[in-house]
Every structure is written in structure tokens, then in C-alpha cells.
């Protein structure tokens, strides 16, 4: 069911991006519409095949294996077997901010990445909870939707800046600054709305599935509590804020308006849901 929903969501997001690009291009007449159609189609193809690679590259992640990171690699291998998944690639990102993400357009092409800050902060049970959560995203095929949304949002933000710079298209003498501003607003708001379309419920679902993979919700609940505190103290430095939806908790590097289009539910709500899950599991075990 999760797979079907996310496939539909992916198609909807790609269609929404294409429609938004056409809308913006139409402001420049027929030639602008044609250029927008070519650009939108190319962006859809690019996002489908390369969005995961962009996410890995943006975080300067290096791939590790059983020889270079034996404990982490063995943990991922053990948990992915419980989840019934093929072995994903494993990456470590050179960032002090504690965080993690999963990427890949399918379970067979998936990757799990953690920051050095996460490895230093978490104990073994908490790290298991984080890895299990990311594997749950892979199992539910959330990763394709998230990567495409991040790529689309980042591209639209860039296009907005370009159109603003050129003042509405055409040569600089005939530039229309009002049209440029309008284009910037449409593209920027569209990018934010696409991010908002990534349902917050996917995090609750991944938390619950991750708890089942790890065998207990306790580790993930403890990890989320630490991540909430330390992410505020050590914001994640990344070149593309549009990719915030990829991470286990939303990086806290944004401005005061970040909550308006937040891609994650409040950590307190996620921990409360895990506590209810733990209580239910305990009640069943009695």
C-alpha cells in the first residue's frame, strides 16, 4: 500500500513541477512556453535518474564498506535483513551536525548515509533506531519521492533567481522588473508547496516501521530526542536547503519562517507516537 501511494505521489509531484514550469514559461509567450516544456521534461528525466546522486554529492559523502567501517556496515546489513531488503550502499558524511538520510529510486539502488556527528552522539541502540528508520523509508519507497521533490524545489528556487536577475526575460532594456518579481514569487512559492506536499505522515510511518525493524521503539525515541536538541545547537551546513525533507529530522539552519513549510512533524509528536507504540507492545507481551 505504501509503495502504491508513493508511486502515485511521485507521478503527481513530477506532473505538478512540469505544470508550474509551463505556467512560468507562458509568461514569455509561445517561445517561452516551448522552452519551458523542454526544460520541464528534461528536469523530470534528470530528477528520476540522478536526484539520489545529487543528494550524496551535496553532502560530500564517502562510501564505506565492511573494511573501512565494519561496525556501521554490519549494523546496516543486520537490520536490512530483518527488513527483507537488499544491502544498500553505506555512506558517511563529514558533518558535525547529527543527522541521517536514505536515498535511491528503488530498494535495489538505495543508499543510507549518516553524518560523523551522528556516529559520535548515538549509542548503539539509538544508532540502530536511526538506521532502521532510514531502511523503513527505503522499504516504503519514500526515498524516490523525497529526492525528486528536493531536486525540483532546488531547481525552481534557482530558476526564480535567474528570472529575477534577467528582470522578466528579453534584453535588459526591455526588462520588466514586475514580471521578474512575479515569476520569482510563483517559482519560490511553488517550490515550497512541492516540499509541503511530501506528507508528514511518511515520517510517522517510517518511525513505526523502523521500530519494528529494530525490535523496539526505545532506541529511535532516544535518538530523536538527542537529534532535536543537538540539531538546534549544530545546524547542518548544506548547499541545498530544499533537501531538508530527506533527513531524519529537519535541519535547523533556516530562518524563523521555516515552520510554515516544515517537511517533518514536530519531534515531540513523533516521540509520543513511539511511546504509545511501546506501551502497546508491552501490553501485548503481558
N, C-alpha and C positions, 0 to 999 in steps of 0.2 A: 504493500500500500504506500509506504514511504517512497519507494522508487518511482511509482507511477505519478504521485503528487509532484515530486521534484522534477521529473521529466516534463510534465505539463508546465511547471513554473519556469523551467529553463526556456522552453519554447515561447512562453508569454513574455519573458524578460527580453529575449532576443528580438521578438516582434515589436515590443514597446520601444526598444532602442532604435530600431530601424525607422519606426514611425516618427520618433522625435527628431532624428536626423533629417528625415524628409521635410518635416514641418519647418525646421530651421533653414534648410536649403531653399525651400519655396519662397523665402523672403527675398531671394536674389533672382527670382524669375525662373524661366524654363531651364536656362543653363545651370543655375544653382541647384535646381531640383535634380537634374541629371547627375551632377557632381555628387550631390548628397546620396543619391541612390547607389552610385558606385562605391562611395566611401562607406555607407552603411552596410552594404553587402560584404565588402572586404573586412570590415571590422567584426562582423558576425563570424566569418570564417576564421579570422585571426584569433578571436577570443576563444572559439571552440578548441582549437588545436594548441594554442600557445599560452593561454592565460595561466596555467599552472607553472610553466617555466618562468614566466614573468614574476610570479609571486616568490618563487625560490630565489631568483636572481636579485630581486629588490631587497631581500633580507640578507644577501651575501652569505647564504647558507652553504655549508660544505657537507658533502655526503660522507657518512661514516658506515663502517661495517663491523663485523664481529672482531676484527683485529684492532681497529682504531678506537672503538667504543664498545667493548664487549658487554658491559652491564646493561647499557641502554639498548643495544641491539637485541640482546637476549630477552629483555623485558618486552620489547615490541613483538618479537617472534612468539613469545609465550601467549601474550594477550591476543594477537591476531589469530592464533589457532583456536582460542576459546570463541572468538567472534566468527570463525568459519571464513576467514578472509585470506587471500594470497598475501605473501610477505610484501609490505610496502617498502619503498626506499626510505632511509632514515637520514635526517639532516640535523646539524647543529648550527645555530645562528650566533654570530659573535656580538650579542647584545646583552647588556647588563639587566635590562628590564625583563622580569619573568613573564613568559608567555609561550604559547604553542599554537600551531595550526596544522591542518591537514589540507592536502590539495590533490588534484588529479581528476581527469574526466571520467574515470571508471575505477573500480577496485583493483583491476589488474595493472593500472598505471598510476597508482596512488603513492603519496609520499606523506610522511609525518615529520614535522620539524619542531624542534624545541630550542629555546634560547639558552645560552650559558647561564644567565641569571636564574632561569627556572631550575636547572640542574643543581645549582648551588643552594637554592632556597628550599626545595622539597625533600621530604624524607621518602623512603622507598614506597610506602603505601600511598602517599599523596601523588607521587610521580606516576604510579600505576593508574590512579584515578584520572589523571590528565591524559595519559596515553590512551586509556580505554575510551574516554570521551571523544578523542580525535578519531579513533577507529570506528566509533559509532557513526560519526559523520560520514566516513567512507562507506560504511555498510548501508546507510540510508541514502547514499549518493547526494549528499548535501554539497560535496566539495565542488562539483561541476557548476552548480548554480551560484555558489559563493564566488568562485574565481571569475566566472563570466560577469557577474554583477560588479565586481571590483574593477575589472578591466574596462567595462562600459562606463562606469561612473568616472574613473580616472580620465578616460578619453574625452568624455563630454566636458569635463572641467577644463581640459587642455584646449579643446575646441572653443569653449567660451572665451578663454583668454585670447586666443588667436583672433576671433571675430571682433572682440573688443579692441584689440590693437589696431586692426585694419579699419575700424570705425564703420562697419556695415558693408564692407566689400567694395570692389571697384577701386579706382585710383584715389589717392589721398585728397585730391582737390574736390572730388565729388562725394567724399565720405559723408556718411550720415551718422553722427555720433549717437543720436537717439536710437537708431536701428541697432547699432552695435551694442548699446546698453541693454536693449530689449532682448537681443539674442543671447547676451551673457546671462541674463536673468532666467530665460527659458531653459538654456542648457544646464545652468547650475542647479536650478530647482528640479529639473528632470533627473539629473544625476542623483540628487538627494532622495528623490522619490523612488528611484530604482533601488537604492540601498534600503529604503524603508520597506519595499516590497518583499525583502527577504524576511520571511516570517520569524518573529521571535520564538514562536513555538518550537522551531527546529532545535533551539538550544535546550529547551526542557526535554525534548525527545532524546537528544544526544546525551544529556545528563542521566536520564533514566536507563537508557541502553548501556551507557558506559558503566554505570553502577552494576548492571547485570554481568557485563564482561569482566569487570574487576572482581566480582564476587561480593562486593559491599559498597554502599554509598558513602561510607565514612571517609575514605581517603579523598574522594573528589570533593566532598563538602569542606574538608580541612584545606584542600588545595585552593578552592575558590575563595575561602576566607583570607588566606595569605595573599592570593593574587589581587584581591580587591584592595588590600592595604598597601602592598608594595608597588602596585601599578600606579597608584596615585603619587607615590614618592619618586618613582623612577619611570617617567614616561617613556614609551617605546619610540625611538627615533627611527622613522621610516620615510622613504621618499614619496609614498602614495597613501595619504590618509584614507582614500576611498577603499583601501583594502582592509579597513578595520574589522569588517564583518567576518574575515577569515579566522580571527584569533579566538581563543577560548574565553577571554574576557576582552572587552573593548579597551584599546589603549587610551590612556588618559592624557594625550598630548594636545587635545583640541581646545577650543575656546569655550566660553560659557554657554554657547548655544548648542553644544554637541548633543545634549539630551533630547533635543527636538526630533532629530532624525537618528536616534540611537539604534544600532542594529542588534543589540543584546538586551534581554530583560535585566532588571536590577539583580545584582548578585545575591542580595538578601532573599529575594523571591526564589531564586534557584536553590539556595541552601535550604530554605524552608521546605521546598518540594522534595529535596533529597532526605530531609529529616522525616517527612511523612512516609516516604518510601521505606526508610529504615524501620520505622515503627510498624509498618505493615508486614515487613519481612520478619521482624521479631515476633509479631502476633501470630503469624502462620507457623513459626517454629515452635511455639509453645504447645 
